[in-house]
Amino acid sequence: PGAFRNKTNITSAVLPNVTEINMSSFEGCTALTSVEMPKVERIRSNAFRNTGLTVINLLSEAALEIDSTPFSGTRLTAIIVNDNVVYDPFTFHGCIIETIYYPCTNDAAKIAAALKGMRECMNAVYVPIHEFGSDYVDLGVGTHAHTCAVCGSYDTPKAHTFTNNVCVCGLEEFVIRNNNLLRYNGVGGDIVVPEEGLYLAPGAVRNKT
């Protein structure tokens, strides 16, 4: 207990193999703003009391149990958790948790149920953590989006933008084959067909309102 108590020059702590954060371990470390503890199984009371934490990553490979008041005296407003955490009713005593981040494959309802009754978390917004790639996928409705590599969901759709007839997602604005304009995929407005002498296929620009 109290291993790093009042070490006011500690700004971050990387604890790759630590399974338990004992009582008052970092209490009074006022400059501490970042902690990594991927294998932690237990966080004891007052472990991070009076530190500089505003957000804490509680994602662990193991099931995690957190005692009462480990974060009292901090300005903690955001937590990163998964759905295998057991909380004491006073885990976040003295804090106002505004945002709860969680892996997109986890069950948000299960996380909310574990935090139920804690007034410190009752107004928090739940935000899934996705792993979006850099490539866009055509959504077929005039928009494209990035896809999450973990759960397959999309981020906020964006309108197609075309350069030299091709969008960044690979979609062609004018689909032309053998002098046939087969389809128009653009966003509307004033259109200029890029080639002359084309045959306009049936329904090529249908319902482009």
C-alpha positions in Angstrom: 0.0 0.0 0.0 1.1 3.6 -0.8 4.0 2.4 -3.0 4.1 5.7 -5.0 2.2 7.9 -2.6 2.8 11.7 -3.0 5.3 11.2 -5.9 4.2 14.5 -7.5 6.6 14.2 -10.4 5.0 11.0 -11.9 3.0 11.9 -15.0 2.1 8.4 -16.3 2.4 4.8 -15.3 2.7 1.7 -17.5 2.0 -1.4 -15.5 2.0 -4.3 -18.0 2.1 -7.2 -15.6 0.5 -5.7 -12.4 -2.6 -7.6 -11.3 -3.5 -5.5 -8.2 -3.3 -1.8 -7.5 -3.2 -1.7 -3.7 -4.6 0.9 -1.3 -3.3 4.4 -1.8 -0.7 3.1 -4.3 -0.7 6.4 -6.3 -2.5 8.6 -3.8 -1.3 12.2 -4.0 0.4 11.8 -7.4 -1.1 15.1 -8.5 0.7 15.1 -12.0 -0.5 11.5 -12.9 -2.8 11.7 -15.9 -2.3 8.4 -17.7 -2.3 4.8 -16.5 -2.0 1.5 -18.5 -2.8 -1.7 -16.6 -3.9 -4.4 -19.1 -3.8 -7.3 -16.7 -5.2 -5.7 -13.5 -7.7 -7.8 -11.6 -8.3 -5.6 -8.5 -8.1 -1.9 -7.7 -8.2 -1.1 -4.0 -9.6 1.9 -2.2 -7.9 5.3 -2.6 -5.5 3.8 -5.2 -5.6 6.9 -7.3 -7.0 9.4 -4.8 -6.0 13.0 -5.4 -4.3 12.4 -8.7 -4.6 14.3 -12.0 -6.7 11.7 -13.8 -9.5 13.0 -15.9 -9.9 9.8 -17.9 -8.9 6.2 -17.1 -8.5 3.1 -19.2 -10.0 0.2 -17.2 -9.8 -2.3 -20.1 -8.2 -5.5 -18.8 -7.6 -9.0 -20.1 -9.0 -10.3 -16.8 -12.2 -9.8 -14.9 -11.8 -6.7 -12.8 -13.1 -5.8 -9.4 -12.9 -2.2 -8.2 -13.3 -1.2 -4.5 -14.8 2.0 -3.1 -13.4 5.5 -3.6 -10.2 4.7 -5.6 -10.7 7.9 -7.6 -11.9 10.3 -5.0 -10.3 13.7 -5.2 -9.7 13.4 -8.9 -11.5 15.2 -11.8 -12.4 12.0 -13.5 -15.1 12.5 -16.2 -14.5 9.6 -18.6 -13.8 5.9 -18.2 -12.9 3.2 -20.7 -14.4 -0.1 -19.7 -15.5 -3.5 -20.9 -18.4 -5.6 -19.6 -16.4 -7.8 -17.2 -16.0 -5.2 -14.4 -17.5 -5.6 -10.9 -18.0 -2.2 -9.1 -18.5 -1.2 -5.5 -21.5 1.2 -5.2 -19.0 3.9 -4.3 -16.3 3.2 -6.9 -16.8 6.6 -8.5 -17.7 8.5 -5.3 -16.8 12.2 -5.8 -16.6 12.0 -9.6 -19.0 13.0 -12.3 -18.7 10.5 -15.2 -19.8 12.1 -18.4 -18.6 9.6 -21.0 -18.3 5.8 -20.9 -16.2 4.3 -23.7 -16.4 0.6 -24.4 -15.3 -1.9 -27.1 -17.9 -2.1 -29.9 -18.2 -5.9 -29.5 -19.2 -5.5 -25.8 -22.7 -5.3 -24.4 -23.5 -1.7 -23.5 -26.6 -2.9 -21.7 -24.5 -5.1 -19.5 -22.1 -2.3 -18.7 -25.0 0.0 -17.8 -26.6 -2.6 -15.6 -23.3 -3.0 -13.6 -23.3 0.8 -13.1 -27.0 1.0 -12.3 -27.8 3.1 -9.2 -24.5 5.1 -9.2 -25.6 8.7 -9.4 -22.1 9.6 -10.6 -22.8 7.8 -13.8 -26.5 8.3 -14.4 -26.1 11.0 -17.0 -23.2 9.5 -18.8 -23.1 9.0 -22.6 -22.1 5.5 -23.8 -19.7 5.6 -26.8 -18.5 2.4 -28.6 -14.9 2.2 -29.6 -14.6 1.2 -33.2 -11.5 0.4 -35.4 -12.4 2.1 -38.6 -10.1 1.5 -41.6 -9.0 4.2 -44.1 -10.9 2.8 -47.0 -14.4 3.9 -47.9 -17.3 1.6 -48.8 -20.1 2.7 -51.1 -23.4 2.5 -49.2 -25.5 2.7 -52.4 -27.5 5.8 -51.4 -25.2 8.6 -52.6 -22.9 8.2 -49.6 -19.9 6.2 -48.5 -18.4 5.4 -45.1 -15.5 3.6 -43.3 -16.1 0.1 -42.0 -15.2 -1.1 -38.5 -12.7 -4.0 -38.8 -14.1 -5.5 -35.5 -17.9 -5.3 -35.8 -18.5 -4.3 -39.4 -20.6 -1.2 -38.6 -20.1 2.1 -40.5 -19.0 5.5 -39.3 -20.9 8.7 -40.2 -21.9 8.5 -44.0 -20.4 11.2 -46.2 -21.5 12.2 -49.7 -19.5 11.0 -52.7 -17.0 13.4 -54.1 -15.7 12.6 -57.6 -12.3 13.5 -59.2 -11.8 12.5 -62.8 -15.1 10.5 -62.6 -14.0 8.4 -59.7 -14.8 8.7 -56.0 -12.4 7.8 -53.2 -14.5 4.7 -52.6 -14.0 3.5 -56.1 -17.5 4.4 -57.4 -17.7 5.9 -60.9 -19.8 9.0 -61.3 -20.7 8.0 -64.9 -20.6 4.3 -65.6 -19.6 4.1 -69.3 -19.0 0.9 -71.2 -18.6 0.5 -74.9 -20.0 4.0 -75.5 -23.0 3.2 -73.4 -23.8 5.4 -70.4 -25.2 2.7 -68.1 -25.7 4.6 -64.9 -25.1 8.0 -63.2 -24.0 7.8 -59.6 -23.4 11.5 -58.9 -25.0 13.7 -56.3 -27.0 15.8 -58.8 -27.0 19.5 -59.6 -25.6 20.5 -63.0 -24.2 17.4 -64.6 -21.8 17.3 -67.6 -21.4 14.0 -69.4 -17.6 13.5 -69.9 -17.8 11.9 -73.4 -19.5 12.6 -76.7 -21.6 10.2 -78.8 -22.8 8.1 -76.0 -25.9 6.0 -75.9 -28.0 6.7 -72.9 -29.1 3.3 -71.5 -32.6 2.9 -70.2 -32.9 4.2 -66.6 -29.4 5.5 -66.5 -30.4 8.7 -64.6 -33.7 7.4 -63.2 -35.0 9.0 -60.0 -32.1 11.4 -59.6 -34.3 14.0 -57.9 
